[in-house]
Amino acid sequence: MLYSWMILFISIFAEVSGTLCLKYSHGFSRIIPTIFVFIFYGLSFWGLSVVLKKIEVGIAYAVWAGIGTAAVALIGICFLGERVSAMKIASLMLIIVGVVGLNFSTSTQ
């Protein structure tokens, strides 16, 4: 099971990397970032599909999407000069709390 969680977090890293490459591809007009978009997203979906053999789909997808979304938003704020607001921070916190809550709900069953 630990192996599955490691693969899931590698998949999340790949998804975040793919999303950042998507930004730098400028609508797929730049070839190198575009190639990396497909590589990273392919790796991410492959890893997610492997993980679904051991982790429930609702949990795996929520963790993958939630942490990926929060990570991209935080990278945007910290490194890409995106605006930050109290509402954005509160929303990110809700995503994180939701992912943690889902994980606790399965560990108690």
Summary of the structure (lengths in Angstrom):
residues: 109
radius of gyration: 15.1
end to end distance: 15.9
largest distance: 48.5
contacts: 299
relative contact order: 0.13
helix: 82%
strand: 0%
